[in-house]
């Protein structure tokens, strides 16, 4: 078993190395494509296939991380073969990038043009290899999710298919590395020789010009310096424009208490600011004590408001909490900690808390109630989890930039009400976002909204806010990620506050009321998606863990979304180019790109083995009427 685990970790490392090299190769091919565009879109299609392969390998890597102890030996053997084949493909793409990476100057450099023409054939063959490799990876990933006897049969069958594909890949690569490779290398050397001759020629002209020339004037020197600065600015602007095109722009919206602030803080800790030092964490101790005192205040208010009859022991604990509020010390006494723990865990209070919608509790009350003994310790130092769960929200727009593996993320967090003049000035920056992440606390379904008449559910207001956001013209090409938080509390509440009392059109499925409730709420959100944007939904409990499973699924989803959007942009750019040129023979390339986009669009984000309490079957839909 230990040997199998070593093989798994070696495979994870090898796949990670291959993905890093693929990312570098894709960036190099993009630069080559920007410098020189071929007529049939070979470079575009190769980039699309390599991007799809990198994404599929990422799914395999994620699956291996969560299934280390549950792998079939035949599966490991197939992965070894496939990883070796992918490594050969990457080496050939590396070689192609090296050959084509030299800058070819001047229209008279016929060797450079001929080199690119020969390289098209290699690109087409590498594209076929990458497509076969991607098919093999997807077959293997499908086999990973099979179980019992069916799993073993499918593994053996898939193994034969993968080995056949692998043999075809190696034959194609051997063919492409022969004459074409030699021709490209020779032409690259000839191109460099031509550039060297041109350099000698220009040096001779410059020497001849200096013999009869006079020194430049101060005005001429200033003009040359200004021209140099202008060129530097143009290059910087071009680099910035390129970075913006490859940027993953995310817009995080939702109610302040919906859990989106926790997502923002966790992402910033993981990818930008890092963890706080001990001295920095100590500064948050007073704020966390205030949260505990707010929790005590809410507990006592709920008990007084309901007038529930408590046992003698619970009455004693209730009196201790009242005394704790009267003394108003900064810390927390041991008696108060014991009283919080006892009352919070007793059945009488649990029923009151689940049914409560009038008394406001701290946003992460269950977390702080559970951690009260640790927080009350004399040597208490706030943890990162404590700090993240503080409500430090402010109004306006907060943003963060960070690298999330291969994603260059620019995250905008919309906080509270934003004035109209501020929207007019800043909201254009949100246009064409990769995705809008909308968070909602579904456990508040039985709480009436103060903004709506007839004590309608606060979720009705959430539906309207969701409708306003997703139908913004600037998001017409974006995807929607819907995070439905506090799922466990939502399920437990339905026993005391049936959903049909708040939503008369809801029809309960007695055999599976939980599923029917989820489907109903998703339908309400999707029916307001008038722009027919792709919607990915996640049912989660954000305050129960570090949410690593959620973020892995989000990253996988965003990678696929960005790949689809990039393919669509390339297709539109190609169409515009062909329209300007009066048409041309590029139907095959468009067909390949469209097929790749359609295949990516049909995929669903994966949960990577997340437990139901944390991440529940993310579903994807396009349009208002499509149900999962």
Buried (B, 14 or more C-beta within 10 A) or exposed (E): EEEBEEBBEEBBEBBBEBBBBBBBBBBBBBEBBEEBBBEBBBBBBBBBBBBBBBBBBBBBBBBBBBBEEEBBEBBBBBBBBBBEBBBBBBEBBBBBBEBBEBEBEEEEBEBBBBBBEBBBBBBBBBBBBBBBBBBBBBBBBEBBEBEEEEBBEBBEEBBEBBBEBBEBBBEBBEEBBEEBBEBBBBBBBBBBEBBEEBEEEEEEEEEEEEEEEEEEEEEEEEEEEEEEEEEEEEEEEEEEEEEEEEBBBBBBBBBBBBBBBBBBBBBBBBBEEEEBEEEEBEEBBEBBBEBBBBBBBBBBBBBEEBEEEBEEEBEEBBEBBBEBEEEEEEBBBEBBBBBBBBBBEBEBBEEBBBBBBEBBBBBBBBBBBBBBEEBBEEEBBBBBBBBBBBBEBEEBBBBBEBEBBBBBBBBBBBBEEBEEEEEEEEBEBBBBBBBBBBBBBBBBBBBBBEEEEEEBBBBBBBBBBBBEBBBBEBBEBBBBBBBBBBBBBBBEBBEEBBBBEBBEEBEBEEEEBEEBBBBBBBBBBBEBBEBBBBBBBBBBBBBBBBBBBBBBBBBBBBBBBBBBBBBBEBBEEBEEEBEEEEEEEBEEBBEBBEBBBEEBBEBBBBBBBBEEEBBBBBBBBBBBEEEB
